[in-house]
Structures are given as structure tokens and as C-alpha cells.
């Protein structure tokens, strides 16, 4: 690190100029990032996606749909209501260049009382869907006989993007001012307090500019807009706090050049190890081949890399140029000695009763994790959107009025090696339909059999051989058969989110058949996402745990400390998930009851496991420094805690403030993530660091440094032999 420190100090002015150029360049593309974001990120390569494409290509199923919800106003007759709807739908088709529209009538059950719905179909999305949506929205404002609300995938996706941007602005408006107050309390001066915020903003802007260039190669989820600022601000401010604190210590007795170089060699080393832990924690998500995990992993890894890079290049350049002026514009008198004395007293108190403190800490964590057993995970849907959005209101009315929530539709596309109307494949298809009907979970089967009311393949072939009947049945045949393909829809007697629905599609996916069987529908979508996470997450977990252990073992020259840190981290994270279940799933503290977003455990683990290691690295690095000098574990623990606790507490508080600010946002998964990270950091900064760390350091004694001691003793023995 000595050569790196010399090079960074020598090139401080050049680095500052380069950073200014980078910010101007990436800032331009950062502003464009929201325009290339879309969808909730739950996309993956698999049977579901292939089947959906088959439905589009072979059976004229539209790629995108807008649902138009109509509600009749008082005094309007039923006939006038239907006439106005038909006129509206025709205008919407022409104005939006739709492929077709479904117009509600009493016969097609798309009208119930004073409520009706129509569907606008689009067969291709050429990037102009937003413009089409806006054209339909302007049309909606023209109606007088009825209220018109739009919903459906494209509308909800657009509103989710808008909500995410609004959430980001709200979180920043809350988090940044409070973070500035915490920084002022930590440093006492405006200049020292402003620098970490500036570094955080620079990191976020640069990362958003970099991530913009990912969009030609991968679909970018709208949640990136929240994840990058959440990680970037918190991590950059943490790094800057540590760095500036060490610089302010060193500059009291050394020149600016010496202070910068020592800070890079000590705090800079901690920043590198901390950043590496967070980077690996996020990299573990790459095993899960679902777009949202890939997005968050890539975006998160990018922001971590830039946070470390800015902390090691931009921050030292600014400090080197400011020098002692870092202490100017002081508005608060901050006493370092008083704070250290209080932490020293507290650590000494805890270490006098290490067994009691360990037991108390474990009891608190174990009680907090009890609700985890009742955790119910679900994929975020329209319910993640705030109720104030018209698309959410319309979708709720549509599902409550027209959709049976206790059923689920599964689509089967049978692919034969020859034309499906040939005798053998047709006979096999009717056998398949019969087996489906016999399944205990199947409530109804819609197929060519039900459409033409035929019981066997022989009956169907006889009808098709009759020219007069064949002409009449052609539309029904074309709806279910296209060349080598046949479409069958099974309606299940369970809701689409249930475990039974997922088990059903798993069973039929593995069932032996003379056809290549393609399965679609929402239960198949959920089954693939859940299975991908459950199957791949353990590999990511193994990578994170093993890599973190090795990194910390090298950093601290210890076998036990990394193991202890990992176990405490897992325990505190599990307790966090228990509290999230209690808060959100059980609806406590005024929160609306909502199931836990499926991505939350993976996200919070991937982010917090690395983030909380920051404090472990900062703390243990200083304890290790003192132990290296004194060879006394107890003294090293007390002094390490006393010298770092104030700055680590400030860093943790800022992390809690910035991530916790997302608790006041409206998009449910974002709210859950913000609360989850804030809770995890709070538990780590209090129960773990204040109670468990000093207690376990005391109980393990010199065994904490077993690896370090062996290496040192061996080196000493070799020196004695040489002499």
C-alpha cells in the first residue's frame, strides 16, 4: 500500500480533474437511465417464456394487453353504456394502432351491472408502448357517460417506474438532510461533514451513468433506481467517514502528505477489504438466473467498485488539497476523548461478564427470529404499487369483479412430430386431455374437445372429413390447433399463487408423454422463479461464506474471528427476517399486512452480509493493530472499541437513516428492503458489536489470534536461528 499511497498523493490534482470529467460525462447518461428501465425484473429463460412465445406465434395471443375498466355513471341506460363502450374501443384501436380489441357485451360476461372491461391487444412492442399508452389515456378523458380507467401490464409497469422515481426523491429528501446532521455531530465542521455526502452523490451519479450502458445487453429492472442510491450513498459515506476520521487523527501530529499516506495505508486497506466483502455478497446473486437478481448484482457490484475507487482516489485528492482546512467552518465542538472514555468504560463493563452478556444477546436474537417459521414469500405484483395510482385501483376492481381468485389457469401446448390432425397425434392428444380431466386439482379443461363438444379423436376426424361441418368448425379448430401444435387450457381448483398450483406444473412437466409438452400460465411462471431461487441460492451462499471467511482470515491473520463474524452475521440477519415477518406479514406498527417479497431474503442477505462486514473490518482492524503492539487481547479489544466506536456508530446511524428512509416510500418491496437493511444494521451496531463482539473476544482470549500468533512465532524463531 506504500507505493499506492505515494502514487495517489503525487497524482492528486490530475485525479481530481479526471473525476470532474467523469462526473460530467456519466452525469449526462445517469439522467437518461430511468428511460431504459422497465418491468419488475422477474424474467428468466425457461419453459414459461418459451410457451408464452409459442402462444403468440401459433395461437394469436397478444404480446401486450391494456385492460380498460368502464364504470357507468348515474342516469345512463344499459344500451347507451354498451354503445359508448363500443365506440370508445374502436377509437382506442385506431389511435393506438392496436392489433385488435375485445369489446364487452352481456353475452361474453365482460359486463356486470354498472361495471365492464375491454381489452386492447398489441402484437408487437417496438419501443413505442409508452406513446400508445399516452394516446389511450388522452382518449379516456373525453368520455362523459362513464368513467374510464386503464390498467394491465404496460400501464402498471409505467406507473411502477414513476412510483420508483418518486420514492427515490422522497427517500433522498428524508435521508440526506438527516445524514448531514449525523455527520455534523460526528465531525463538528461543515466542510468535513459535506465531503462524505459529496462522495456519495458522485458515486451514485457515476454508477447510474455506467449502468445506463448495460441496457443494450440485458433488461434493466426499475428497482435498480432504488438499489443503486441505497447502496451507493450508504457505502460511500461509510468509507468517507472512516477515511476522514483517520486523516483528522493523523493530521494533528503529521504533515498533510504523511497524514494522507498513513490514512491510505490503514483506512484505505480497510476500505478495500470491506468493499471486497460487499462485492462478493452481491456476486452471490449472479448464480440466480432471474433478471432482477442479475440486475441488482451487476448494479450493486458496479456501485461498490466505484465507491471503493472514489474512496481511494477522489477522496484522498480532496483531503490532500484541503489539508488542515478540513477543520474549518466548525459549528459544533466535538470531544474525541470524552467519547472514547465512555466507550472504553462500556467495553470494560461488558467484558467483566462475558458469559452473561453472550447469553442475553443470543436470547434476544433467538426470540426475534421465531416469526421466520411463518414467513410467506410471494412475487411482487400489482399489489406492490400504491393504491393512489389509478392502474392499481382499476386492477383491484377488475379482479374483484371479474376474476375468480380461487382458480388458476395453466396452458399446455402439445408439440407433435407430425401434423396434429393426423390420426396418431390426435388420438394421443385426446388421451392427454382425458388424463388432465382426471387430475384431482383440475376443475375444467378447455380444448378442441370442449369447443366442438366431441368425446374422441374419431368423432373429430369424422367432422373434419365432412366439408359442410368442417367449414363451420374451422374457427374453433384454428383456435386450438395450428400445424404440429395443440393448445389446451386447464383451470385449477386453487389460487394461482398456491403451492398446489406450483406442484401441479412440476408434476406435469415431468410426466412422460408422446409429445413435447410446453407449459405456461402464472403458476408455471411462479414455479420456475421459486425453483430457480431455491436451487441456485445455496451456491451463492456457499461462495459468499467461503470467500468472506478467506478474505477476513487473510485480513486479520485469524482463524476464529472470521468464523465468529460469519456466525454472528447469519444469526442477526435471521433475526432481521423474523422482525420483518412480524412487521409486514402480521401488520404491526401501523403497516399494511403484506407478504414478504420473494427477493427480499436474497437481497438483504447479499447486501447486508457485506455491508455489516464493513464495521467488523473497521473494528477488528483497529483491535488487530493494538494487539500487534501490545500482545494483550483484552487491552486490544477495549482500545479498539474505544477508538472506533464513535465513528462506526455514526456510520451505522447514517446507513440506518439512508436505507430506513425508504420505509416512508410507497412501493412495497422497496419499503420492505429499506426497513430490512436498516433493521439488520441496527442489530449489528447494537447487539452484535456492543455486546457480542467484546464478550466473545474476552471469552476466546489469545485464541482469537491463533493464525496471527503462529505466523509471528515462526518468524521470531527463524530470526533467532539466523542469529
C-alpha positions in Angstrom: 0.0 0.0 0.0 3.0 2.3 0.5 3.7 2.6 -3.3 0.0 3.1 -4.0 -0.2 5.8 -1.3 2.8 7.6 -2.8 1.3 7.4 -6.3 -2.1 8.7 -5.2 -0.6 11.6 -3.4 1.6 12.6 -6.3 -1.2 12.5 -8.8 -3.9 14.2 -6.6 -4.5 17.1 -8.9 -4.7 15.0 -12.0 -7.1 12.6 -10.3 -9.4 15.5 -9.3 -9.5 16.8 -12.9 -10.2 13.3 -14.2 -13.1 12.8 -11.7 -14.6 16.1 -12.8 -14.6 15.0 -16.4 -16.0 11.6 -15.5 -18.9 13.1 -13.5 -19.9 15.4 -16.3 -19.8 12.6 -18.8 -21.6 9.9 -16.7 -24.0 12.5 -15.3 -25.4 13.0 -18.7 -26.2 9.3 -19.1 -27.3 8.9 -15.4 -30.2 11.3 -16.3 -31.2 9.0 -19.1 -31.2 5.8 -17.0 -34.9 5.9 -16.0 -35.9 5.9 -19.7 -34.3 2.5 -20.3 -35.7 0.8 -17.2 -38.8 -1.4 -17.3 -40.6 -4.3 -15.8 -40.3 -5.8 -12.3 -37.3 -7.9 -13.3 -39.0 -11.3 -12.9 -37.9 -12.6 -16.3 -35.8 -15.7 -17.0 -35.1 -18.1 -19.8 -37.2 -21.2 -19.4 -40.3 -23.2 -20.4 -42.7 -20.4 -19.3 -41.1 -17.8 -21.6 -40.9 -20.2 -24.5 -44.5 -21.2 -24.1 -45.7 -17.6 -24.0 -43.8 -17.0 -27.3 -45.5 -20.1 -28.8 -48.9 -18.8 -27.8 -48.1 -15.5 -29.6 -46.6 -17.2 -32.7 -49.1 -20.1 -33.1 -52.3 -19.1 -31.4 -52.6 -15.3 -32.0 -52.2 -14.4 -28.3 -51.2 -10.8 -28.0 -47.8 -9.9 -26.6 -49.2 -6.9 -24.5 -52.6 -6.0 -23.3 -54.3 -2.9 -21.9 -57.3 -3.5 -19.7 -59.9 -0.7 -19.9 -62.3 -0.6 -17.0 -65.6 1.2 -17.6 -68.0 2.3 -14.8 -71.4 3.6 -15.8 -72.5 7.0 -14.5 -75.9 7.6 -13.0 -78.7 8.1 -15.5 -77.1 6.3 -18.4 -79.1 3.4 -19.9 -77.5 0.0 -20.4 -77.9 0.3 -24.2 -76.2 3.7 -24.2 -73.4 2.3 -21.9 -72.7 -0.5 -24.3 -72.9 1.7 -27.4 -70.4 4.2 -25.8 -68.0 1.4 -24.8 -68.0 0.0 -28.4 -67.3 3.5 -29.8 -64.5 4.1 -27.3 -62.9 0.7 -28.0 -62.9 1.3 -31.8 -61.4 4.8 -31.3 -58.7 3.3 -28.9 -57.8 0.6 -31.5 -57.3 3.2 -34.3 -55.5 5.7 -32.1 -53.1 3.3 -30.5 -52.5 1.1 -33.6 -53.7 -2.0 -31.7 -53.9 -5.3 -33.4 -57.5 -6.0 -32.1 -59.8 -5.1 -29.3 -62.2 -7.2 -27.2 -65.5 -5.3 -26.7 -67.6 -6.2 -23.7 -71.2 -7.4 -24.1 -73.6 -9.0 -21.8 -73.1 -12.4 -23.7 -69.3 -12.5 -23.2 -69.6 -11.9 -19.4 -67.4 -8.8 -19.7 -70.2 -6.7 -18.2 -71.5 -7.0 -14.7 -74.0 -4.4 -13.6 -72.6 -0.9 -14.0 -69.0 -2.2 -14.5 -67.4 -3.6 -17.7 -64.0 -4.1 -19.1 -62.5 -4.3 -22.6 -59.0 -5.4 -23.7 -56.8 -3.6 -26.2 -54.3 -6.1 -27.8 -50.8 -5.4 -29.2 -48.9 -7.9 -31.2 -45.6 -6.3 -31.1 -43.7 -4.0 -28.8 -41.4 -1.8 -30.9 -40.4 0.5 -28.1 -43.4 2.8 -28.7 -45.7 1.3 -26.0 -45.4 4.4 -23.7 -46.6 6.6 -26.5 -49.5 4.3 -27.3 -50.5 4.2 -23.6 -50.5 8.0 -23.5 -52.7 8.2 -26.6 -55.3 5.9 -24.9 -55.0 7.9 -21.7 -55.9 11.1 -23.6 -58.9 9.3 -25.1 -60.1 8.3 -21.6 -60.5 11.9 -20.6 -63.1 12.5 -23.3 -65.9 10.3 -22.0 -68.9 11.7 -20.2 -71.3 8.8 -19.9 -68.8 6.7 -18.0 -65.6 6.7 -16.1 -62.7 5.1 -17.8 -59.6 3.7 -16.1 -56.6 1.9 -17.6 -54.7 -1.0 -16.2 -52.8 -4.1 -17.3 -49.1 -4.9 -17.7 -47.8 -1.9 -19.7 -49.8 0.6 -17.6 -48.7 -0.9 -14.2 -45.1 -1.1 -15.4 -45.1 2.6 -16.4 -46.7 3.6 -13.1 -44.2 1.4 -11.2 -41.4 3.3 -12.8 -43.0 6.6 -11.9 -43.6 5.5 -8.3 -39.9 4.3 -8.0 -38.6 7.7 -9.1 -41.0 9.4 -6.7 -39.8 7.0 -3.9 -36.2 7.8 -4.7 -36.8 11.5 -4.4 -38.7 11.1 -1.2 -36.1 8.9 0.4 -33.3 11.3 -0.6 -35.3 14.2 0.8 -35.5 12.5 4.1 -32.2 10.6 4.3 -29.7 13.2 3.0 -30.5 16.0 5.4 -30.6 13.7 8.4 -27.3 12.1 7.3 -25.8 15.6 7.2 -26.9 16.2 10.8 -25.2 12.9 11.9 -22.1 13.9 10.0 -22.1 17.3 11.7 -22.4 15.6 15.1 -19.5 13.3 14.2 -17.1 15.9 12.8 -18.4 19.2 14.1 -17.5 21.1 10.9 -19.4 21.8 7.8 -16.5 21.0 5.4 -15.7 17.6 7.0 -19.4 16.8 7.1 -20.1 17.8 3.5 -17.4 15.7 1.9 -18.9 12.3 2.6 -22.2 13.4 1.2 -20.5 14.8 -1.9 -18.5 11.5 -2.4 -21.8 9.5 -2.0 -23.6 11.6 -4.6 -20.6 11.4 -7.0 -20.6 7.6 -6.6 -24.3 7.2 -7.3 -24.3 9.5 -10.3 -21.2 7.8 -11.8 -22.7 4.3 -11.2 -26.0 5.3 -12.8 -24.1 6.6 -15.8 -22.2 3.3 -16.1 -25.3 1.1 -15.6 -27.0 3.0 -18.5 -24.7 1.3 -20.9 -25.8 -2.2 -19.7 -29.3 -1.8 -21.2 -28.4 -3.0 -24.8 -27.2 -6.3 -23.3 -29.8 -7.0 -20.5 -33.3 -6.0 -19.4 -32.9 -3.5 -16.6 -35.4 -3.6 -13.8 -37.0 -0.4 -12.4 -35.8 -1.4 -8.9 -32.2 -0.5 -9.9 -33.3 3.1 -9.5 -33.7 2.4 -5.7 -30.9 -0.1 -5.2 -28.0 1.9 -6.6 -28.7 5.1 -4.4 -29.4 3.0 -1.4 -26.1 1.1 -1.6 -24.1 3.8 -3.1 -24.9 6.6 -0.6 -24.6 4.4 2.4 -21.4 2.6 1.4 -19.6 5.8 0.2 -20.5 7.8 3.3 -19.3 4.9 5.4 -16.0 4.7 3.6 -15.6 8.5 3.7 -16.3 8.6 7.5 -13.6 6.1 8.2 -11.1 7.8 5.9 -11.7 11.3 7.1 -11.7 10.3 10.8 -8.3 8.7 10.4 -7.0 11.6 8.4 -8.1 14.1 11.1 -6.3 12.0 13.7 -3.1 11.8 11.7 -3.0 15.5 10.7 -2.9 16.6 14.3 0.8 15.4 14.6 1.9 14.9 11.0 2.2 16.8 7.7 -0.6 16.6 5.1 1.5 14.3 2.9 2.3 11.9 5.8 -1.3 12.0 7.1 -2.7 11.2 3.6 -0.2 8.3 3.1 -0.9 6.8 6.5 -4.6 7.1 6.0 -4.4 5.3 2.6 -2.3 2.6 4.1 -4.6 2.0 7.1 -8.2 3.2 6.4 -7.6 2.6 2.7 -6.7 -1.1 3.4 -9.9 -1.5 5.4 -12.0 0.1 2.6 -10.6 -2.4 0.1 -11.3 -5.4 2.3 -14.8 -4.0 3.2 -15.6 -3.3 -0.4 -14.5 -6.8 -1.4 -16.8 -8.4 1.2 -19.8 -6.4 -0.1 -18.8 -7.1 -3.7 -18.7 -10.8 -3.1 -22.0 -10.7 -1.2 -23.7 -9.2 -4.3 -21.8 -11.5 -6.7 -23.5 -14.5 -5.0 -26.8 -13.3 -6.7 -25.3 -14.0 -10.1 -26.0 -17.7 -9.6 -29.7 -17.0 -9.8 -30.6 -16.6 -13.5 -33.6 -14.2 -13.0 -33.2 -10.8 -14.4 -33.9 -8.9 -11.2 -31.1 -10.7 -9.3 -28.7 -10.2 -12.2 -29.6 -6.5 -12.4 -29.2 -5.9 -8.7 -25.9 -7.9 -8.6 -24.5 -6.0 -11.6 -25.7 -2.6 -10.5 -24.7 -3.3 -6.9 -21.2 -4.6 -7.8 -20.7 -1.6 -10.1 -21.7 0.9 -7.3 -19.4 -1.0 -4.8 -16.5 -0.8 -7.2 -17.0 2.9 -7.8 -17.5 3.5 -4.1 -14.1 1.9 -3.3 -12.5 3.6 -6.3 -13.8 7.1 -5.3 -12.8 6.5 -1.7 -9.2 5.6 -2.7 -8.7 8.3 -5.5 -11.2 11.2 -5.3 -11.4 11.4 -1.5 -7.6 11.5 -0.9 -7.2 14.1 -3.6 -9.8 16.4 -2.0 -8.2 15.9 1.5 -4.7 16.4 0.2 -5.7 19.7 -1.4 -7.8 20.8 1.7 -5.2 19.8 4.3 -5.8 21.4 7.7 -8.7 23.4 6.2 -10.8 20.2 6.7 -11.4 21.6 10.2 -12.7 24.9 9.1 -16.3 26.1 9.5 -16.7 24.3 12.7 -20.2 24.8 14.3 -20.0 22.2 17.0 -17.3 21.3 19.5 -16.7 17.6 19.3 -14.8 15.9 22.1 -12.9 12.8 21.0 -11.6 11.9 24.4 -14.9 12.0 26.1 -16.5 9.7 23.6 -13.6 7.3 23.7 -13.7 7.3 27.5 -17.4 6.3 27.5 -16.9 3.5 25.0 -13.9 2.3 26.9 -15.9 2.1 30.1 -18.8 0.3 28.4 -16.5 -2.3 26.7 -14.8 -2.9 30.1 -18.2 -3.4 31.7 -19.3 -5.9 29.1 -16.0 -7.8 29.3 -16.4 -8.3 33.0 -19.4 -10.5 32.5 -18.8 -12.1 29.1 -20.9 -15.2 29.6 -24.0 -13.3 30.9 -23.7 -10.8 28.0 -23.4 -13.5 25.4 -26.4 -15.4 26.8 -28.5 -12.2 26.9 -27.6 -11.3 23.3 -28.4 -14.7 22.0 -31.7 -14.8 23.8 -32.7 -11.5 22.2 -31.7 -12.7 18.7 -33.4 -16.1 19.1 -36.7 -14.5 20.2 -36.5 -12.1 17.2 -36.1 -14.9 14.7 -39.1 -17.0 15.9 -41.5 -15.5 13.3 -39.3 -16.6 10.5 -41.0 -20.0 10.5 -44.2 -18.3 9.4 -42.6 -16.4 6.5 -44.7 -16.4 3.3 -42.9 -15.3 0.2 -44.5 -14.0 -2.9 -43.5 -12.4 -6.2 -44.4 -8.7 -6.2 -47.4 -8.0 -8.5 -49.8 -5.0 -8.9 -50.2 -5.0 -5.1 -46.7 -3.6 -4.8 -48.0 -0.4 -6.5 -49.5 2.2 -4.1 -53.3 2.4 -4.1 -53.3 6.0 -5.1 -52.4 5.0 -8.6 -55.4 4.6 -11.0 -53.9 1.5 -12.5 -53.8 -0.2 -9.1 -57.4 0.8 -8.3 -58.7 -0.4 -11.7 -56.8 -3.7 -11.4 -58.3 -4.3 -8.0 -61.8 -3.6 -9.2 -61.2 -5.8 -12.3 -60.0 -8.8 -10.3 -62.7 -8.4 -7.6 -65.5 -8.1 -10.1 -64.5 -10.5 -12.9 -61.8 -12.8 -11.8 -62.2 -15.9 -9.6 -59.2 -15.7 -7.3 -59.7 -19.3 -6.2 -58.8 -20.7 -9.6 -55.7 -20.7 -11.7 -55.2 -21.2 -15.5 -52.4 -23.4 -16.8 -51.8 -23.5 -20.6 -50.4 -26.6 -22.3 -49.1 -26.5 -25.9 -48.6 -30.1 -27.2 -46.0 -30.3 -30.0 -46.1 -33.4 -32.2 -43.6 -34.6 -34.8 -46.3 -34.5 -37.5 -49.5 -32.5 -38.1 -51.7 -32.6 -35.1 -54.8 -33.6 -37.1 -53.2 -36.9 -38.2 -54.7 -39.9 -36.5 -51.9 -40.9 -34.1 -51.1 -37.5 -32.6 -54.9 -36.6 -32.4 -55.6 -39.9 -30.6 -52.7 -39.2 -28.2 -53.9 -35.6 -27.6 -57.4 -36.8 -26.6 -55.7 -39.3 -24.2 -53.7 -36.4 -22.7 -56.9 -34.3 -22.3 -58.6 -37.2 -20.6 -55.7 -37.6 -18.1 -55.9 -33.8 -17.4 -59.6 -34.1 -16.6 -58.9 -36.9 -14.2 -56.4 -34.9 -12.2 -58.0 -34.1 -8.8 -56.8 -30.5 -8.9 -58.3 -29.8 -12.4 -61.6 -28.0 -12.3 -62.2 -27.6 -16.0 -60.4 -28.2 -19.3 -60.9 -26.1 -22.4 -59.7 -27.7 -25.6 -60.8 -28.7 -29.1 -62.8 -31.4 -27.4 -64.9 -28.9 -25.4 -65.1 -26.3 -28.1 -66.7 -28.8 -30.6 -68.3 -31.0 -27.9 -66.6 -34.1 -29.2 -65.6 -37.0 -27.0 -62.9 -38.7 -29.1 -60.5 -38.2 -31.9 -62.6 -40.4 -34.2 -65.6 -38.0 -33.8 -63.4 -35.0 -34.6 -61.9 -36.6 -37.7 -65.3 -37.5 -38.9 -66.5 -33.9 -38.5 -63.4 -32.6 -40.3 -64.0 -35.0 -43.2 -67.4 -33.6 -43.8 -67.0 -30.4 -46.0 -70.0 -28.6 -44.6 -69.3 -29.2 -41.0 -65.6 -28.6 -41.5 -66.2 -25.1 -42.7 -68.3 -24.3 -39.7 -65.8 -25.8 -37.2 -62.7 -24.1 -38.8 -62.6 -21.1 -36.4 -62.7 -23.4 -33.3 -60.1 -25.7 -34.8 -57.8 -22.8 -35.6 -58.1 -21.6 -32.0 -56.8 -24.8 -30.6 -54.7 -26.4 -33.4 -52.0 -25.0 -35.6 -50.0 -27.5 -37.6 -47.9 -29.6 -35.2 -49.3 -27.7 -32.1 -52.4 -28.1 -30.0 -53.5 -25.7 -27.2 -55.2 -26.9 -24.0 -56.2 -24.8 -21.0 -56.6 -26.4 -17.6 -58.4 -24.4 -14.8 -57.2 -25.5 -11.4 -59.3 -25.5 -8.3 -56.7 -23.5 -6.3 -55.4 -19.9 -6.5 -52.5 -19.1 -8.8 -50.0 -18.4 -6.0 -50.6 -21.6 -4.1 -48.1 -24.4 -3.5 -50.6 -26.9 -5.0 -50.5 -24.9 -8.3 -46.7 -25.0 -8.4 -46.7 -28.7 -7.6 -49.2 -29.3 -10.4 -47.0 -27.8 -13.1 -43.9 -29.6 -11.7 -45.7 -32.9 -11.9 -47.0 -32.4 -15.5 -43.6 -31.0 -16.6 -42.0 -34.3 -15.6 -44.9 -36.6 -16.9 -44.0 -38.9 -19.7 -45.8 -38.1 -23.0 -45.6 -38.8 -26.7 -45.5 -35.0 -27.2 -43.1 -32.3 -26.4 -45.2 -30.6 -23.7 -44.8 -26.8 -23.2 -46.5 -25.3 -20.1 -47.4 -21.7 -19.5 -49.6 -19.6 -17.3 -49.0 -17.8 -14.0 -48.5 -21.0 -11.9 -45.7 -22.1 -14.3 -44.1 -18.6 -14.0 -44.1 -18.7 -10.2 -42.8 -22.3 -10.1 -39.8 -21.5 -12.3 -38.9 -18.4 -10.3 -39.2 -20.1 -6.9 -37.3 -23.2 -8.1 -34.5 -21.2 -9.6 -34.0 -19.3 -6.4 -34.3 -22.3 -4.1 -31.9 -24.3 -6.3 -29.3 -21.7 -7.0 -29.3 -19.6 -3.9 -27.3 -22.2 -1.9 -24.4 -21.9 -4.4 -24.3 -18.2 -4.0 -24.5 -18.6 -0.2 -21.6 -21.0 -0.3 -19.5 -18.6 -2.4 -20.2 -15.7 -0.1 -19.5 -17.6 3.1 -16.3 -19.3 1.9 -14.9 -16.2 0.2 -15.7 -13.9 3.1 -14.0 -16.3 5.5 -10.8 -16.5 3.4 -10.7 -12.7 2.9 -11.2 -12.0 6.7 -8.7 -14.7 7.6 -6.1 -13.0 5.5 -7.0 -9.5 6.7 -7.0 -10.4 10.4 -4.5 -13.3 10.5 -7.0 -15.2 12.5 -8.9 -18.5 12.1 -11.6 -17.9 14.7 -12.5 -14.2 14.2 -13.8 -14.7 10.6 -15.8 -17.7 11.7 -17.3 -15.8 14.6 -18.1 -12.8 12.4 -19.9 -15.0 9.9 -22.0 -16.9 12.5 -23.0 -13.6 14.2 -23.9 -12.2 10.9 -26.2 -15.1 9.9 -27.8 -15.0 13.3 -28.5 -11.3 13.2 -29.8 -11.5 9.6 -32.2 -14.3 10.6 -33.4 -12.2 13.5 -34.0 -9.4 11.0 -36.2 -11.6 8.8 -38.2 -12.6 11.9 -38.8 -8.9 12.6 -39.8 -8.2 9.0 -42.4 -11.0 9.2 -43.7 -9.6 12.5 -43.9 -6.0 11.0 -45.2 -6.6 7.5 -46.8 -10.0 7.3 -48.5 -9.6 10.7 -49.2 -5.8 10.1 -47.8 -4.4 13.3 -46.8 -0.7 14.0 -49.4 0.6 11.6 -48.0 -1.2 8.5 -50.4 -2.7 6.0 -50.4 -6.5 6.0 -48.4 -7.8 3.1 -46.4 -11.0 2.4 -42.7 -10.8 2.1 -41.3 -10.1 -1.3 -39.6 -13.2 -2.7 -36.5 -11.3 -3.5 -36.1 -9.8 0.0 -34.2 -12.5 1.8 -31.7 -12.8 -1.0 -31.3 -9.1 -1.4 -31.0 -8.3 2.3 -28.5 -11.1 2.8 -26.5 -10.2 -0.3 -26.4 -6.5 0.7 -26.2 -6.6 4.5 -23.8 -9.5 4.8 -21.2 -7.5 3.1 -22.3 -4.1 4.5 -22.2 -5.2 8.1 -18.7 -6.7 7.5 -17.6 -3.1 7.0 -18.0 -2.5 10.7 -16.3 -5.8 11.5 -13.4 -4.9 9.3 -13.1 -1.4 10.7 -13.3 -2.6 14.3 -11.2 -5.7 14.1 -8.5 -3.9 12.0 -8.0 -1.4 14.8 -8.1 -4.2 17.5 -5.6 -6.1 15.4 -3.4 -3.0 15.2 -3.3 -2.6 19.0 -2.9 -6.4 19.6 0.1 -6.3 17.3 1.6 -3.6 19.5 0.6 -4.9 23.0 0.1 -8.7 22.5 -2.7 -8.3 25.1 -6.1 -9.4 23.7 -8.2 -7.6 26.4 -6.4 -4.3 26.1 -6.6 -4.5 22.3 -10.4 -5.2 22.4 -11.1 -2.3 24.8 -8.8 0.2 22.9 -10.1 -0.9 19.5 -13.7 -0.4 20.6 -12.9 2.9 22.3 -11.1 4.4 19.3 -13.5 3.2 16.6 -17.0 3.0 18.2 -17.9 6.7 17.7 -17.1 6.7 14.0 -18.6 3.2 13.4 -21.8 4.2 15.3 -22.0 7.3 13.2 -21.5 5.2 10.0 -24.2 2.7 11.2 -26.6 5.6 12.0 -26.1 7.1 8.6 -26.7 3.7 7.0 -29.9 3.3 9.0 -31.0 6.8 8.1 -30.4 6.4 4.4 -31.8 2.9 4.0 -34.5 3.4 6.6 -35.8 6.5 4.7 -37.1 4.0 2.1 -39.6 2.9 4.8 -41.5 6.1 4.0 -41.8 5.1 0.3 -44.9 3.6 -1.4 -43.7 0.7 -3.4 -44.0 -2.3 -1.0 -40.8 -4.3 -2.0 -38.7 -1.1 -1.8 -40.2 -0.3 1.6 -39.5 -3.8 2.9 -35.9 -3.7 1.6 -35.3 -0.3 3.2 -36.7 -1.4 6.6 -34.9 -4.8 6.3 -31.4 -3.3 5.8 -32.0 -0.6 8.4 -33.0 -3.3 11.0 -30.1 -5.5 10.1 -27.6 -2.7 10.5 -29.3 -1.6 13.8 -29.0 -5.1 15.2 -25.4 -5.4 14.1 -24.4 -2.0 15.5 -26.1 -2.7 18.9 -26.5 -6.3 20.0 -23.6 -7.7 17.9 -21.0 -5.0 18.1 -21.7 -3.6 21.6 -22.4 -6.9 23.4 -21.4 -10.0 21.4 -18.1 -8.8 19.9 -16.4 -7.7 23.3 -17.9 -10.7 25.1 -16.7 -13.3 22.6 -13.3 -11.5 22.2 -12.9 -11.8 26.0 -14.0 -15.5 26.1 -11.8 -16.6 23.3 -8.7 -14.6 24.6 -5.5 -15.1 22.6 -7.2 -17.9 20.6 -8.7 -15.1 18.6 -5.3 -14.5 17.0 -4.2 -18.1 16.7 -3.3 -17.8 13.0 -1.5 -14.5 13.6 0.4 -15.8 16.7 1.7 -18.9 14.8 2.9 -16.8 12.0 4.6 -14.3 14.3 6.2 -17.1 16.5 7.5 -18.9 13.4 9.1 -15.7 12.1 10.7 -15.0 15.5 12.1 -18.5 15.7 13.6 -18.2 12.2 15.3 -14.9 13.2 16.7 -16.4 16.4 18.2 -19.4 14.4 19.8 -17.0 11.9 21.4 -15.0 14.7 
